[in-house]
Amino acid sequence: MLIDRFLDKLWLEKGLSKNTLDAYKSDLKWLQGYLDKKNKTIIDADEVCLSEALAARAKGTASRTRARWLSSIKQFYGWALRELLIDIDPAAQLDAVKLSKPLPHALSEKQIIALLEQTDRDSDIAIRDKAMLELCYASGLRVSELVSLDMSQIDSHRGLVQVIGKGNKERMIPMGEPARLAVVAYLHQTRPVFVENCKQPRHSDNVFLNRRGTKMSRQAFWYRIKYYTQAAGIAENVTPHSLRHAFATHLLNHGADLRSLQLLLGHSDLSTTQIYTAVAKERLKQLHASHHPRG
């Protein structure tokens, strides 16, 4: 009855799906069954009992599943404490399950070159796409940052781009000469054509526009990447974020330090950037295995 009362409250407050509620119910029913064998009710359980229960169920189980079990238990006892059913929350001090983050996959430098070469065409669309791809890879921009750039953020003379990232934090990033030249070509040749096509009284100040003269969307850029990926014969799933991963990994492979990379990526916490050291090490292992006589 207590479990059902808790689930009803959870449904009313958070509107969780039936599948999620069923998972919570299954977790708590299992816990109740485990405690029954210990001659305890779910309300009588202490921290030691809960720790033992989690440990007993955890063998051979994925970390994400264990994290959900812990979430079910913590939410239940948090509710029981608020309802004055218990005096002390026995789950409050239970250690969180550490979830392993999958390493981001980075395209090789050869794959990046093959991708960028697909935009070496004279059409207005290709000129725009080349500028977007070159800038995204050269500066490590998030796709949201790329499509939101306005004209005031581009300094094509000095080769700098001012980026407003998460939390409205600003950073200045060099774009490199190939990207600078591609952006200049787009701004001088193609963007004015797109602006002329705009039927609205005032055109957008966004840097990257579609052929109708309106802001380029994230989805549209994603489709353009898919197009060039297929043209380059790259079988992997390439997204705008793949270019950001490649930017970070290739910089590390060529000797960049983590602190500089953190500033370029706009990460507020260095620990977020550190995942790329594992990516770079993995890449070095692959190179060693492929090219060393004893690899």
N, C-alpha and C positions, 0 to 999 in steps of 0.2 A: 504493500500500500504506500509506503514511503517513497519507493522508487517511482511509482506512478504519479504521486503528487509532485515529485521533483520534475518529472518529464513534462507534466502539464504546465508547470510554471515556466519551464524552459521554452516550451512551444509558444506560450503567451508572450513572453518577454523578447524572445529572439526570432521567433517564426522559423525555426529550423525545419528542414525537410524531414519527411517520414523516414527516409533511409538513415539520416543522421541520428534521429531519435531512437530508431530501432537498434543502431549500433551502440548508443549509450545504454540502452536498456539491457542489451546482451552483456555488455561489460559489467554492469552493476549486478545483474542476476548471477553472473559467474562469481563475482566477489562475494555475494551473499552465500552462494553454495560453498565456497572455500571457507568462509567464516563459520558456517554451520558445523563443519567438520572439526573446528576449533572450539566449538561450544560458545560461540560469540554471535551476537546479532550485528547487523551493519552499523548500528548506532553505538555499540560497545567497542568497536575496533579502535586500536591505538596505532601510533605510527609504526611500531615494530611489526604488527600484524599486516598492515598495508604493504610495508616494504617486502615482507616475506611472500605475500600474495603476488605482488608484481614480479618478484624474482622467480617464483614457481611457474608463472605463466609465460615468462619471457624467453625461455630456451628455444632457440631456433626461429625466433620471430623477428620480422623486420622492425627497424627502429621507428618507422612512421606509425606502425600499428601499436607499438608500445607507447608512443607519445599520445596516441588517441586514448588508450586505456588510462593513462595518467590524467589526461584532461577530463575524462568522465568522472574519475574519482575525485579530483580536486573540485570540480564544479558541484558535485553532489554534496561534499562536506562543507563547501562554502555556503551552499543553500541551507544545509542543516544548521549551521551556526547562526545564520541570519534569522532562521525560524525559531531559534532558541531551543532546538532539539538536542544540542550538545553545547558544552561549555568551552571546549577547546577543539580547534580544527586539527585532527590528526594527520591531515594530508598537506598541511601548510609548508612543512619543511622537507617534503619529498623532493629528491633531486630531479630536475628536468632531464628528459631524454635528449641526448646529443644527436642531432640529425646530421648525417654526413651530406655535404653538398656535392652534387655531381660537378666534376670539373667542366668548365665551358670548353667546347671544342673550337679550336682556332684553325682557320684555313692556312695553308702553307703560303709562303711568299710567292711561289710559282703560281698557285691557284689565284691569288689576288691579282697578279699581273695579267693572267689570262682573262680574268673577269673584267678588269679595267680596259683591256685592249678591245673588248667587244663594243665599246662606246666610241671608237675612233671612226666616226662617220660624220657626214656633213649636214644631216638633218637637224632641225631645231630641237626635236625631242632628244636626239642623241647628244647634242651639245649640252643640253640641260642635265641629262642623266650623267654625263661624264663629270660635270661640275659637282653634282650631288655625291656620286660614288667616291670621287677623289677626295672631296672634303671630309666625308664621313670616315674614310679610312685614315687620312692624314691627320685628323684632329681627334678621332675617337669619340665623336658626338653620339649621344643617344638620338634615336630617330625623332623623338618628340622635340629635342633641341634643334635638330636639323631643319625640320619643316616649319618650325616657329621663328626661325631667324628673320629679322627685318633688315632693311637696307642700312640702318644706322649701326648695326652690329658688325658689318663687314668693312675691314680696312684693307682694301686690295693693294694699296701702295706699299704698306709695311708687311703685308702678308699675315695679318692677325684677324682672328674672329673672337668677338666678345660673346660668351655663352651665358645664358641665364638657366641654371640647372635646377635640381630639386631644392625646395625650400627657398627659391628665389636667390640662390647663391650665384654670384657672378665669378667668372674666370676668363682670363685671356689666353688663347691658345694659338700658337703658330700653325699656319696651314701648309707650309712647305711650298716649294716653287712649282711642282707639277699641279698641285691643287690650286694654287694662286692663279696660274695661267688659265686653268680650266674655268675657274670662277669668273675671271676677267672676260674670257671669250663669251661665256654665257651672258654676263651682264651687258656687254656691248652689242652682241649679235642677236641673241635669242629673246631675252627678257622683253626688250622693247616691242618685239613682234607680238608676244603674248599679251602685253599690256594693251596694245591696239585692238586685240580681239575681245577685250573685256567690254561687255555691254552695260556694266554698271557705271553710274555717274563718276565714281571715284574708284580707281583701281587700288588693289591692296599694296601695302608697303612690304609685304613678305618678299623675301629674296626669291624663293623658288615657287614658280607658278605653273599651272597646267596650261594647255593650249588655249583655254577659254579666258585666261588671264586672272583666274582665281587661285587661292592658296592650294598648293600641292598637299595632298593628304598622306597620312602614314600608310594607308592601305595601297594607294596608288604607287608609292615608292616601293613598297614590298613587291607589288606585281612587276615593276620594272626590274628589280633585282632578280626575280624568278626568270624573267625573259632572258637576261644576260647570262645567268647561271647555266641555263639550258644551251644557249649559244656557245658558251665556253666549254661545254662538255663536262661540267662539274656535276657529279652524281649526288653530292651531298646536299642536305637541306640548308640553304643559305638564306639568312634573314638579315635585316638591317643591323641587328645586334651582333651578327657574326663579324661584321666589319669592325665593330668596337672591340670585340674579343681579339681579332687579328692585330689591331692597332696596339693593344696592350702587350700581347704576347711577343710580337715582333720587336717592340721597343726593349723589352727585357732580354730577349735573345741577343740583342745588339749592345747590351751593357747599360741600359738605363737603370737608375736606382728606384727603389719602391716609393720613396717620398716624392720624387718628381712625378712618378706615374700617378700617384694619388692626386696630386694637384691637377694634372692634365685630365684625369677621368672625372674629377669633381666628387670624389668619395669623401664623406665627412669622417669616416673611420678608416684607419690604415688596415685594420683586419679585413675589411672588404677587398682591399687591393691585394692582400697577400695570397689570395687564391691563385693569382696569376703566376706566382713563383712555382707552384706545383705544375701548372700548365707548361711553363718554360722548361722545367726539369724533365718533364715527360717527353717534350719535344727533343731535348738533348739526348735522352736515352734512345729514342727512335733513330736519331741521326747516327749515334754510336753503333747501334745494332745493324743499321743498313750499310755503313761505310767502313767500319773498322774490321780488319781481318779476323779479329777474335771477338767480334760483336755478337 
